[in-house]
Amino acid sequence: MSEVINHFLKYVSYDTQSKDEVDAVPSTSKQRILAEELVKELQAMKAADVRIDEHSYVYATIPATMDKAVPVLGFIAHMDTSPAYSGAGVKPQIVKNYDGKDILMNADTGLTMSPVDFPDLLKYIGQDIITTDGTTLLGADDKAGVAEIMAMAEYLLAHPEIPHGTIRIGFTPDEEVGRGADFFDVKGFAADVAYTVDGGGLGELEYENFNAASARVLIHGSSIHPGSSKGRMRNALLMGMEFHNMLPAAENPMYTEGYEGFYHLDSMTGSVEEARLDYIIRDHSKKKFEEKKEFMTRVADYLNHRYQSGTVELILKDSYFNMKEKIEPHMYLIDIAKTAMEDLGIEPLVTPIRGGTDGARLSYEGLPCPNLCTGGYNYHGKFEFIPVQSMEKVVKLLLKIVEKFAEK
């Protein structure tokens, strides 16, 4: 079995699920266990400048093997997995020579994954596919990226005869809860440009992402016995429903694709007295993004006018912005990645990210950082899968990009 798969199967055995609404970074102490393991492996490979900081960010260097001055190139991936689904006790299974039929994931429960529901499976007939047993996510987002970078590093460090410039490696915690770049040491990383290895299916190449914000809506009601409540009860739950129903019904993730943005009601809790609605707001267009936030503000103002001032509190917080404007002055990064893919027989699929990466924020901090594929599908749930051959090709892709930079 190839080294990248060995790395991957090892890393998914670590539970590194991050946690929302925690001020500390990392948000869960268990992320540091994998971070420390990566440090040990990088030291064993004889990487240079290996370090881990107090927030569990891991950094290392693959020293240059030639005198020619080329841009210092970085590769970055995140160690945590999504809070959306359990990452504890992952039991990966490899379906050899996939035949295009339903995959039995768990014999005890009868759970299957069908190409009828997940047609991307049909692209990989004859290949080996790694799935879960249906009780956890797999963790390819982004332990596949971590494994691919580690396999690349291992190969280059074992073959110093390969000419290349200085290469930086960075692994981050808490990307899944929007904090992966909070304490990233851009200055100390000292790369001119970088790629995150955090995308989906083989060939994906991304330099556009959503502008993103969170919105918390707090509704203050007034509870009173329903038998004597006429004219006096103010039901926070109903007012919360009223708030939501005033948002554009079609601007919902269920009905959007491509460059279309949305309001997503992520959670709703409460009682007659108090209610809380948590949203995420997304749009590729900065103008439409700002309009979405302004619309939510107007809805809150309207309900405060209708009921009384202070009934609705709206807390808006920007998360990250579209990296497109920061990548466009460095489009050679996209050209190099596309050419590298084509050299390896991979069809480049330049698509907008309907989400975000650490690279989006890092691009705004002065480190241009588009996103490369890992090979995985169906992230954040039990139907996550990744083809073995795709991971092997991504390692070759990273090596080919390094080669292209050496020629630059």
C-alpha angles and dihedrals in degrees: 000000000000121000094246091059091048089053093046096049089049095049096048088058088070115084103224101159111156124217133229124234097023117130096206123087114245092038090206124038092218090074089070092062091065091041090056091048090053090051090054092049093048091050090049089052088054094243114166130240093016110178143154122204132211091271092053097252110151123212133180141160134224101206120231117263097199137053096228112110111241130158115284104249127209133199119197135184135165127244101204128088128218124282087220095085137015118276096183120114096004111194107197119195128192117222104205121215095355110225100204094255133111113299116226103221099175125018093193095057098026091234113165136181112220130198086222088070097029107033092174086080089073091066088068105050108147093023131102115258127198115212137163127249088250097257097092141016116266101234099229083135092100115336087081087061091047092049093047093051091046092050090050091049092048092052096047094046090050091050109048089164089076108096115232142137128247113305125198125204125202131180119189137197127220100023090138092061093046098256103097094112097039095103102015108143099229093169094048092043085061097191122147093212136353146187127225111219096211109111136111135248123015111286099026112141119176137185100155124071140164124283100235139202138163124227125198116193116197116191119197113203136169122241122208134157106288091226091066102024103108109133092357110065117089107189109210092196093055092046088051089053089049090053092051095045090057091063117093105275094212093052091080126116089244090066104034137083142161111012094350115120130211151188110240121197100212099176141357125193137159151080138254090286100046135010135180130200121188119201138178118212121206137178136148091214112077089207094053090043091057090045090055092054091046091050092054089050091053092050090052091048091050093052091047089053092046098048107017139292113288096026092113125038116190118195113189122188127179114227106182141329138234108281093206095100091051095048098045093077087055102044090143085082089064093042092052093048092048093049091047090052093048091050088057095046093254116139108230112231108193105194138157115257112242087209136021142268137206084258092068093062094037089054088059090049092058102271109108103217124172121182131255129200124260096192098247134129141197096025124194097030148068094271094062113134141167131193115236092222092054091056090049090051092050089056088053088048092055090049091048091051089051088052092050091052090051088056094047 
